[in-house]
Amino acid sequence: MKILKRSKQSTLDNLAYHFDIQKTKGKDKPKKTIIINGIEHVTKENELDLRIGFSLLPSKTSFSKIIIDLYFQDNLVNSTSLSIPESLLLNDSFEHSLVLEMSGIREGDYVIRAELYELWDTTEKLNFTAEEVIVHYTPITREERLVKIPTVKSVAGADLAIVSPSAKEIFSGIEQNLKKESESKKDYW
């Protein structure tokens, strides 16, 4: 009886060895980065309009919750949490706008700093980035009462929608109704 030797067929593991290809363990996840594109300001009567432009990379495959802290002369004026879903439809560039009430602020140069980061469960700031601008403010009318720190008059997001808990409930109700409707169509056919 003759014993036949079978030829060895290359598998993907053997193939990597033959061609000196380095195998990677697991899928390489792209590094998340927050980049501040600039802080623009417009001075109005007793108001300072601020627009913070930033990019999230890669926003199409990651990112969830960004914290924006705004400082006026090293004093925290506003902290906003933005939920940004991962979506192929999103652009990488975003904008956050807010208006500072400047009544009672003296004329002068002021430092405005924006800090953007993701907050980890252990209150560690991930992907932290910050940028400062110096703004020269001249009040149009003189106030009798002087203030050192302005208050935030309004916060608006041009490209971002901040979803409230009540809006989330409405969306989940619509989603459940659509699921029930699709299931009833499956049963019907």
Secondary structure as the mmCIF struct_conf table of DSSP 4:
data_model
#
loop_
_struct_conf.conf_type_id
_struct_conf.id
_struct_conf.beg_label_comp_id
_struct_conf.beg_label_asym_id
_struct_conf.beg_label_seq_id
_struct_conf.end_label_comp_id
_struct_conf.end_label_asym_id
_struct_conf.end_label_seq_id
HELX_LH_PP_P HELX_LH_PP_P1 LYS A 2 SER A 10
HELX_RH_AL_P HELX_RH_AL_P1 LEU A 12 HIS A 18
TURN_TY1_P TURN_TY1_P1 PHE A 19 ASP A 20
HELX_LH_PP_P HELX_LH_PP_P2 ILE A 21 THR A 24
BEND BEND1 LYS A 25 GLY A 26
HELX_LH_PP_P HELX_LH_PP_P3 LYS A 27 LYS A 32
STRN STRN1 THR A 33 LYS A 44
TURN_TY1_P TURN_TY1_P2 GLU A 45 ASN A 46
STRN STRN2 GLU A 47 LEU A 57
TURN_TY1_P TURN_TY1_P3 PRO A 58 THR A 61
STRN STRN3 LYS A 65 PHE A 72
TURN_TY1_P TURN_TY1_P4 GLN A 73 ASP A 74
STRN STRN4 ASN A 75 SER A 83
TURN_TY1_P TURN_TY1_P5 LEU A 88 LEU A 89
BEND BEND2 ASP A 92 ASP A 92
STRN STRN5 SER A 93 GLU A 101
TURN_TY1_P TURN_TY1_P6 SER A 103 GLY A 104
HELX_LH_PP_P HELX_LH_PP_P4 ILE A 105 ARG A 106
BEND BEND3 GLU A 107 GLU A 107
STRN STRN6 GLY A 108 LEU A 119
TURN_TY1_P TURN_TY1_P7 ASP A 121 THR A 122
BEND BEND4 THR A 123 THR A 123
STRN STRN7 LYS A 125 TYR A 137
BEND BEND5 ILE A 140 THR A 141
BEND BEND6 GLU A 144 ARG A 145
BEND BEND7 LYS A 148 ILE A 149
STRN STRN8 THR A 151 GLY A 157
BEND BEND8 ALA A 158 ASP A 159
HELX_RH_AL_P HELX_RH_AL_P2 PRO A 165 TYR A 188
#
